[in-house]
Amino acid sequence: MPPRRKLLATALPEGDAAVAAICAVIRRIPKGWVATYGQVATMAGLPRRARLVGYVLRHLDPAIQIPWHRVVNAKGEVSYTLSRNGGDDVQRRLLEEEGILFNDGDRFALERYRWLD
């Protein structure tokens, strides 16, 4: 039987500097406030890289303590997807615990809760 190949860890094209910049912005979001993926990307010096923010958040080590739940989509919603394995429900619960009110359509007033640094 041939030896098994080891899977390579996924690397970001921007490397650790981009991850550090994204995490630094997210750490600054105050309790009870949110920022959009695009807003985080722009503030991290990575304009038009909202998907990169989502990628970084999906692949972060759970031991890293950042308020990931405060990053939301531009519609004022939690981004629901099967790949999050229930993380979207956790995110909504954490936001509600911080005082963010959702309506019956699972949205909140983004302009009311958006963090403006």
C-alpha positions as CSV (number, residue, x, y, z in Angstrom):
1,M,0.0,0.0,0.0
2,P,1.5,3.4,-1.0
3,P,2.1,5.9,1.8
4,R,-0.7,8.3,2.5
5,R,-0.2,11.9,1.6
6,K,-0.5,14.5,4.3
7,L,-3.0,17.2,3.7
8,L,-1.5,20.6,3.6
9,A,-3.0,23.3,5.9
10,T,-4.9,25.9,4.0
11,A,-2.9,29.1,3.7
12,L,-4.3,32.5,3.1
13,P,-2.6,34.4,0.2
14,E,-2.1,37.4,2.5
15,G,-0.7,35.2,5.2
16,D,-0.7,35.8,8.9
17,A,-0.7,39.6,8.5
18,A,-4.2,39.6,7.1
19,V,-5.5,37.3,9.7
20,A,-3.9,39.4,12.5
21,A,-5.4,42.6,11.0
22,I,-8.9,41.0,10.7
23,C,-8.7,39.7,14.3
24,A,-7.5,43.1,15.6
25,V,-10.5,44.8,14.1
26,I,-13.0,42.2,15.5
27,R,-11.5,42.5,19.0
28,R,-12.3,46.2,18.9
29,I,-16.1,45.7,18.3
30,P,-17.8,46.7,21.5
31,K,-20.4,44.5,23.3
32,G,-23.9,45.2,21.9
33,W,-22.6,46.4,18.5
34,V,-21.9,44.6,15.2
35,A,-19.8,45.1,12.1
36,T,-20.4,43.7,8.7
37,Y,-17.9,41.4,7.0
38,G,-17.1,44.1,4.4
39,Q,-16.7,46.7,7.1
40,V,-14.2,44.5,9.0
41,A,-12.3,43.9,5.8
42,T,-12.1,47.6,5.0
43,M,-11.0,48.5,8.5
44,A,-8.3,45.8,8.3
45,G,-6.9,47.4,5.2
46,L,-8.4,44.7,2.9
47,P,-11.2,46.5,1.0
48,R,-13.5,44.4,-1.0
49,R,-12.4,41.2,0.8
50,A,-15.5,40.5,2.9
51,R,-15.3,36.8,1.9
52,L,-11.8,36.6,3.3
53,V,-13.2,37.8,6.7
54,G,-15.7,34.9,6.6
55,Y,-13.0,32.5,5.6
56,V,-10.8,33.6,8.4
57,L,-13.6,33.3,11.0
58,R,-14.6,29.8,9.7
59,H,-11.0,28.6,10.1
60,L,-10.0,30.2,13.4
61,D,-8.7,28.1,16.2
62,P,-11.5,27.9,18.7
63,A,-9.0,28.8,21.4
64,I,-8.6,32.3,20.0
65,Q,-10.7,34.6,22.0
66,I,-12.4,37.1,19.7
67,P,-16.0,38.2,19.6
68,W,-16.7,36.5,16.2
69,H,-20.4,36.6,16.8
70,R,-20.4,40.4,16.3
71,V,-19.6,40.1,12.6
72,V,-22.8,39.9,10.5
73,N,-23.9,40.3,6.9
74,A,-24.8,43.5,5.2
75,K,-28.5,42.8,5.4
76,G,-28.6,42.9,9.2
77,E,-28.8,39.2,9.6
78,V,-26.8,36.3,10.9
79,S,-25.6,34.4,7.8
80,Y,-27.3,31.0,8.0
81,T,-25.6,28.0,6.3
82,L,-25.4,24.3,6.9
83,S,-21.6,24.4,7.0
84,R,-21.7,26.3,10.3
85,N,-23.1,23.2,12.1
86,G,-25.5,25.3,14.3
87,G,-23.0,28.2,14.8
88,D,-25.6,30.5,13.4
89,D,-28.0,29.8,16.2
90,V,-25.2,30.3,18.7
91,Q,-24.4,33.6,17.0
92,R,-27.9,34.8,17.2
93,R,-28.2,33.8,20.9
94,L,-25.0,35.6,21.8
95,L,-26.1,38.8,20.0
96,E,-29.5,38.6,21.8
97,E,-27.7,38.3,25.1
98,E,-25.8,41.5,24.3
99,G,-29.2,43.3,23.7
100,I,-29.5,43.1,19.9
101,L,-33.2,42.7,19.1
102,F,-34.3,40.6,16.1
103,N,-37.6,41.0,14.3
104,D,-39.9,38.2,13.1
105,G,-37.9,38.0,9.8
106,D,-34.7,37.2,11.7
107,R,-33.2,40.6,11.0
108,F,-32.1,43.5,13.3
109,A,-31.8,47.2,12.6
110,L,-28.3,47.2,11.2
111,E,-28.0,51.0,11.3
112,R,-29.0,51.0,14.9
113,Y,-26.4,48.4,16.0
114,R,-23.6,49.0,13.5
115,W,-20.4,49.9,15.2
116,L,-18.8,53.1,13.8
117,D,-15.2,53.4,15.0
